Amino acid sequence: MAKKDIDAKLKLHSFPEVVTGDGVRIYGETSYENQIATLSHYLHNTDFVGSHKEVQEQRNEMMALIRDYLEYKDKLQDYTEEDIARVAECPIQFDLFREFYQVPFPSPKQYDHTFIDLFAGIGGIRIPFDEIGYQCVFSSEWDAKACRTYFANFGTVPFGDITKIPASKIPKHDVLLAGFPCQAFSIMGKMQGFADTRGTMFFEIERILKYHQTPYILLENVKQLVGHDGGRTFKVILERLGQLGYHVKWQILNALDFGLPQKRERVIIVGFQHKEDFDAFSFDIPHAPYHLADILEPDEDVDPALFASDHIIAKRHEKTQGKKLFYPSIWHENKAGNISVLDHSCALRTGASYNYLLVNGVRRPTSRELLRLQGFPEKYKIAVSHQDIRRQTGNSVAVPMIRMVAQKINEIIKNREYDTSKTQRLKAAVNS
């Protein structure tokens, strides 16, 4: 799907949608976006499973989606029913879905483990699991522009509003990932927690876990979640996970400790169905140094529109009189108007002033620099405007932080498989 095709699909008027007060578009329950989400997920997960009847139903659904896609592209007349059936069996037939496969982070050709990516954003939590060869069998995100970025990098369009998706429609999986909405708990928001509809999204996670009994979970949120409402909100979350049978550990981690020049503290929650897996997991992670210079682009390569006005620059210098200035640095203006000159960025935020971060006191970070501050790989595609990237990176995660946790979870899964295999071999030997 070319960028112009995505733009066109995201603007179809024949399907219902909702626009929130801050302009975020939420997909309607029967929207074309969800049809494309179904098709793209099928394309990356073509191992039809179930009874003969269920497999046939899945294949027929995929064929119907392919027909709709071809009809929208005005190419239906170019393909026979036999062609469509062949594509359903093997999606690379006729090179029909090139844009779904030629992406920076393609699905693994072979895999042993699966995960789902809830409140997916732009895929920051997903990337480390892609790197270790896990297969994403389901993703969900309600922000249309975030979905555009997600598609450009992973080749799948996330499903929309998770509250409209029955748990039974979500495939079985080994790991549940969820960076559930943090604005309800953020110090930059109103901190209403579960009183805010975004705060209730945890209960969607609970609903899915209750149905699937997912063996492993990884959740991410702002550190304020831990102390919200005197700790009662966090206590409810931990208690609910415990009632579902999970052994849970959590820790507040800082992106600065993972080689990123950004002070971004987040609470990471991991859960295990087996007590021995819980005992084996530790948040003892070696710290890596950060260097601001590593993520900055030369000023001469930066869009002139990102440079602050002479008035803003003069005002910044006025407010830093008497302070030690050094370069490279990021000048951070807080809500009170005070300026700090730092060797790192403060936490990226979605609703902050356009000039709250100035590189060396003169310009705003570029889109690539914002992605680097979150640790996204260089091959990560930028498919939206700079304004959208500002909002998307402000809502995203520090990828190296998640990577270290993902690697530890993977080690535990591999060890469990080895121990189980060894036990089975011993039992076979004893019984022989």
N, C-alpha and C positions, 0 to 999 in steps of 0.2 A: 504494500500500500504506500504510494508516494505521499509526501507531505501534503500536497494539494488535495489528495483523496481523503486523507485523515481530516483535514479542515472541513471538507464538504460533508463528511459523515457526521462530524461533531456538530453540524449546524442543521441537520435534518429537522423539519418542522412537523413531521407526521407522527412523532412519538412524544409522549409526555415527558417533561422534565421540570425540575424546580431550581430556581436561582436564589441562593441565600443572600442575606444583607450585604456580605462582603464580596459578592460576585462569583462565588464558587458554584459551578453548575453540577447538579446532582442528577445522575441518570435516572430516567423513569424505569419502572419495573419491566415494561415491554419494549424498551428502547432498542433501536438498531445497534447502539453501542454494545448492549448485552448480547445481541446476536453475533456481532463480530468477536466479542469476548469468548463466546462458546466455540466459534469456529477456530480462533487462534489457539485456544486451549486444546481442542481436538488435534490440531495440526502438530502440536508438540507432545501429545500424549496419545498416539494412535494405537496403542495396545488395548484393543477392546477387550473387556473382561466381563465375566458373568455367565449366566446360562445362555443357551443358543438363542432363546427369544430376546434376552437382554442385549446380547451382542448385535443381533439383527436390528433392534430398535436404535442402538447407538449409531450403527452404520447408516441407517435410513435418515437419522437426524442430521448426520454430517453431510450426507448427500443433499438434503434439503437446504442446508446452510450454504453449500457450495453453489447450488443453483441460484440462491438469492444473491450471493456475492457476484456471480457471473452476470446475472441480470442487472445488478446495479452498475457493473462495469461495462454494460452493453456488449457482452461477449458470449452470452448464453447460446446464441445461434452458432457459435464456432465449435461447440462441443456436443458430442452425442451422450446419451445416457450411459453407454459403455465407458466413454471417457471419464465421466463424472464418477462412476463406480471405481474405476482404476485410481483416480486421484484420492478417493476416500480410503482406499486400501494403502496407497503409497503417495503421500502428498507432494513428493518431489516430481511426480509425473508432469510433463509439459512445462516445467519451470514456472508454474502458475502462481506460486506464492513466494517468489524470490524475496520480497521485502520482509516476509515473516521469518526467514531463515538467515539472511545475510545481515546479521546484527553483531554487535561487539560481544554479547554474552549469549551465545546459542545454547540450547538445551544439550546435555551430554548425550552421545550416541548410545552409551551403555551406562547403567546406573544401578545401584543396589538400594538406595534410600530416597525417600521422597519428603517433600515439605509443602506447606501452604503458607502464603504470604498475605497476611491480613493487614488492612490499613497500610497498603504497600508503599504509598508515596511514590518516590522515584526509584525504589529498589535498593536502598542502602543496606537493609538487613539481608536482602536476598543474595547480594553479590558474593559474600564469603561462602555461602552454601553452594552457589554455582561453582565456585573455584575448587571446592573439594569433591565435585562430581555428583551432588545431589540433584534430583529432578523436582522442579516446581510443578505440581499438579493442579494448583488453584491459586489465583490471586484476586484480591478485591481492593478497590480504591474508588472513591466517589468524586474526586476532583478530575474533571475532564482534561485539563492541561497537564496534570501529573501523569494521567494515563497516556497522553501523547508522548511524553518523555519516556515513560516505561516501555511503550511499544517500540520506540526507536532503538532501544538498547537490548530488549529481551525478546522481541518478536511476538509477544502476547499482549492483548488488551485486557486489563483487569476487569472483572465484573464490577458492577456498581454497588449500590447501597446494600451492605451486608445484612441489614435488618430484614431485607426482602428475600433473602436466600435461605431456604430450608437447609438445616445441617445435613439432611439425607442427600442433598444434591452435591455436596462437597465430597470429593474422593477421599478414600482412606489415605493416611499419611503417617510418617514417622515423627516428624517435627512440626510443631506449630510456631510460626513466627508472627509477632504482632507488635508494631510500634503504635499502640493504640493512642487516640487523640490526647494530646497533652495540654491543650489550651485551658481545659477546665481546671487543671491543677497548677498551671504555670504562674509564677510570681508576676509575670508581665500581663497576665489576664486578670479576671476577677476572682479567681480561685474558688469557684463555686462547687467544684468537684462533682459529686453525684447529683447535685441539684441542677447541673448543666447537662443538656442532652448528650453532649460529647463525652461527658464523664460516665454515662451509662454504657458506653461501648464496651467496657470490660465485661458486662454481662452477656454480650454477644460472643465473646471469647469463651466464657463459661458455658454457654449453650452448646457451642461446637465441641468443646472438650468433653462435656457430659455425654454427648452422642457418640463421639468417635473414640474416646478413651486414648487419645494421642499419647504415645510413650514419653515424648520429650517436648518441652516448651521453652521458648525464649521470648520474654516480653521486655519492652523498653519504654521508659517514660522520664519526665523531668524529675529532678531530685526533690522538688517541692511535694511530690506525691507522698513521700515518706512522712512528712510532718503535717500534711493537710488535715484540717479539722482536729488538731491535737493528736494526730496519728490514727484517728479512728477510721478514716477512709482506707488507709493502707492495711490496717488490721482486718477490715472486711475482705479485702482482696486476698490476703494470705489465708484467712479462715475459709473462704470459698474454695480456694485451690486445695487446701487440706481436706475439705469435705469431699472433694472429688477424688481423693486418694493420692495427691501429689506431695512429694517431699520437696520443699522449696528452699532455695538459698537466694539471697539478694545482696547487692553491693552497689554503692554509688561510685561510679568511675568517671575519670576526667580525661577528655580527649588530649590534654596536654601531656599525659603520661604515655600516650601511644604514638608519639612522633609527629603530632599535629600541632601547629602554632595557633590553637584555639582553646580558650578556657570554656569547656562545655561539659558540665557535670550532669550525668544521667544515671538513673537507677536502672540496673539490669536485674531481671528476675529470671531464674532458671528453675524448672520443675522436672522431677523424675518420678515415674511410677514405681521404680524399684529402689529400695533403701540403699542397696550397695552402690548403685549409680550415684545417688545423692552423696554418699560418704566419699566417693572417689573424686567428686568435683571440688575444685578449689578456685577462688578468685585470685590466688597468688600468681600474678602476672608480671614478668619483668618489664620495667619501664624503659621507654626508648626516648632519646633526646629529640627535640624539635628545632628546626631552623627556619625562621620566617623567610629568609632569602631563597630557600628552595622552592617556594610556591609562587613567588612574585614574577610577573612578566616585566620586561623592560618598558619604561614609560613610553618610549618611541613607538612601541607596538600596540599601545592602548588606545582605544577609541577616544578621540578628543572630548566626546560628550560626557565621559566619565570624570573629567577633571572638574573640580569645584570652581566656583566663581572667585574672582579676585576678592570680593567682599567676604566670602566664607573663609578663604585662606587667611586673610588679614585678621579676621575675628579669632581664628584658631591660634594664630601666633600671639595675639594679644592675651588670650587666656592661658597661654603656656609660658608667659614671662616668668623667669626665675626657675623654671623646671629644666631638668637635664634633658636635652634633645639628642637623639642618636638615630642612626639610619642603618639598615632599614627598620622601620617601626610602623606601628598602626596607632593612630590617634583616635581615641574612643571618647565620644561625648555621651555622658549618661543623662538620665531624665532631668537631673537638676541643672544641667548645663556645664558641669565640670568636665575638664579634659584630662585624660590620662594618656601618657606616651608609653607604649608597651612594645615588647618584642614578640607579641602574639595578639591575636584578635580576641575580643570578648565573644560570647556565644552569639552566633548568627541568629537573627530574629526576623520573623516574617513581617511584623507590623512596625518596625522601627523607622525612624527618620531616615530619609535618603542619604543624609550626610553623617550618620552617627559613627561610621567607620571611614577614616581617610588614610590611605597608604601614604606614609611620610608627610601627612598633613595636607596633601594636595589633590588626591584623587580617590575615587571609590574603587573597590575591588572589581575586577572583571568577572565575567561568568565563569571562566576556567579557574580563576583564583578562588572563587567561592566554592567550587567543586573540590578543589585541592584542599581547602581548609577543612572539608569534611572527609578527605581521604579517598575520594573517588578516583579510580584509575584513569590514566590519560586517554585511554581509548573510549571512555564514556562519551556518548554523543550528546550534543546540545541541539535540541529540536524545537525550542521555544524561545521567546524573547528574553532579554536580560532581566526585565522586570519579573517575569515568571520564574526564572532561575533564582532570583533573590528570594522569592517566596518559597520555592521548592527546597532550596538548600537550608533555609531557616527552619523548615519543617522536618528535615531529614536527620540522619544519624551519622556519627563518626564511624566510618567503615572499618578502620583498623581496630577499633574497640570491639566491634561485633565479630571481626575476624578471629581475634584471640579467643573469644568465648566460643565461637563456632568450632574452632579447632579442638578445644577441650571437650566439647560435647561429642565431636566425632571420635576422638580417642576413646571415650567411654563406650560409645556404641560399638566400635570395632573390638574393644576388649570383651564386651559382653558377648558378641558373636563368637569370638575365639574361645572364650570359656565355655559357652554353650556347646560349641562344636567339639571341644575337647571332652566334655562330659558325655556327650553322645557317643564318641568313639570309645571311651572307657566302658560305658554301659554295654556297647556292642561286643567289646572284647571279653567282658565278664560273662556275658550270656552265650558266647560262642562255645 
